Amino acid sequence: MRRSVTCRTLTFAVALFALAGCRSQPATSCTGFREVALTPAGTVALIGADRAAAERAIGNDANGRRLGCW
């Protein structure tokens, strides 16, 4: 019985921490982010040279716009 109560208490605590992590992020979450701002030709060249890096740059820009950083 005691083990069941402990397990439920821990599960509840973990659920609270998980929900706390889902709240919206403040404007200070933009700290350290900069827009990549590649030219169209630069984007095409980067995709040709390193597709994964191009996807990270595009994702960075999309995330910055979503957070309202730029």
Contact map, one row per residue, 1 for C-alpha under 8 A:
1111100000000000000000000000000000000000000000000000000000000000000000
1111110000000000000000000000000000000000000000000000000000000000000000
1111111000000000000000000000000000000000000000000000000000000000000000
1111111100000000000000000000000000000000000000000000000000000000000000
1111111110000000000000000000000000000000000000000000000000000000000000
0111111111000000000000000000000000000000000000000000000000000000000000
0011111111100000000000000000000000000000000000000000000000000000000000
0001111111110000000000000000000000000000000000000000000000000000000000
0000111111111000000000000000000000000000000000000000000000000000000000
0000011111111100000000000000000000000000000000000000000000000000000000
0000001111111110000000000000000000000000000000000000000000000000000000
0000000111111111000000000000000000000000000000000000000000000000000000
0000000011111111100000000000000000000000000000000000000000000000000000
0000000001111111110000000000000000000000000000000000000000000000000000
0000000000111111111000000000000000000000000000000000000000000000000000
0000000000011111111100000000000000000000000000000000000000000000000000
0000000000001111111110000000000000000000000000000000000000000000000000
0000000000000111111111000000000000000000000000000000000000000000000000
0000000000000011111111100000000000000000000000000000000000000000000000
0000000000000001111111100000000000000000000000000000000000000000000000
0000000000000000111111100000000000000000000000000000000000000000000000
0000000000000000011111110000000000000000000000000000000000000000000000
0000000000000000001111111000000000000000000000000000000000000000000000
0000000000000000000001111100000000000000000000000000000000000000000000
0000000000000000000000111111100000000000000000000000000000000000001000
0000000000000000000000011111100000000000000000000000000000000000000000
0000000000000000000000001111110000000000000000000000000000000000001110
0000000000000000000000001111111000000000000000000000000000000000000000
0000000000000000000000001111111000000000000000000000000000000000001000
0000000000000000000000000011111110000000000000000000000000000001001010
0000000000000000000000000001111110000000000000000000000000000000000000
0000000000000000000000000000011111000000000000000000000000000000000000
0000000000000000000000000000011111100000000000000000000000010001000010
0000000000000000000000000000000111110000000000000000000000000001000000
0000000000000000000000000000000011111000000000000000000000011001000001
0000000000000000000000000000000001111100000000000000000010011000000000
0000000000000000000000000000000000111110000000000000000000001000000000
0000000000000000000000000000000000011111111000000000000000000000000000
0000000000000000000000000000000000001111111000000000000000000000000000
0000000000000000000000000000000000000111111100000000000000000000000000
0000000000000000000000000000000000000111111110000000000000000000000000
0000000000000000000000000000000000000111111111000000000000000000000000
0000000000000000000000000000000000000111111111100000010000000000000000
0000000000000000000000000000000000000001111111110000000000000000000000
0000000000000000000000000000000000000000111111111000000000000000000000
0000000000000000000000000000000000000000011111111110110000000000000000
0000000000000000000000000000000000000000001111111111110000000000000000
0000000000000000000000000000000000000000000111111110000000000000000000
0000000000000000000000000000000000000000000011111110000000000000000000
0000000000000000000000000000000000000000000001111111110000000000000000
0000000000000000000000000000000000000000000001111111111000000000000000
0000000000000000000000000000000000000000000000100111111100000000000000
0000000000000000000000000000000000000000000001100111111110000000000000
0000000000000000000000000000000000000000001001100111111111000000000000
0000000000000000000000000000000000000000000000000011111111100000000000
0000000000000000000000000000000000000000000000000001111111110000000000
0000000000000000000000000000000000010000000000000000111111111000000000
0000000000000000000000000000000000000000000000000000011111111100000000
0000000000000000000000000000000000000000000000000000001111111110000000
0000000000000000000000000000000010110000000000000000000111111111000000
0000000000000000000000000000000000111000000000000000000011111111100000
0000000000000000000000000000000000000000000000000000000001111111110000
0000000000000000000000000000000000000000000000000000000000111111111000
0000000000000000000000000000010011100000000000000000000000011111111111
0000000000000000000000000000000000000000000000000000000000001111111111
0000000000000000000000000000000000000000000000000000000000000111111110
0000000000000000000000001010110000000000000000000000000000000011111110
0000000000000000000000000010000000000000000000000000000000000001111111
0000000000000000000000000010010010000000000000000000000000000001111111
0000000000000000000000000000000000100000000000000000000000000001100111
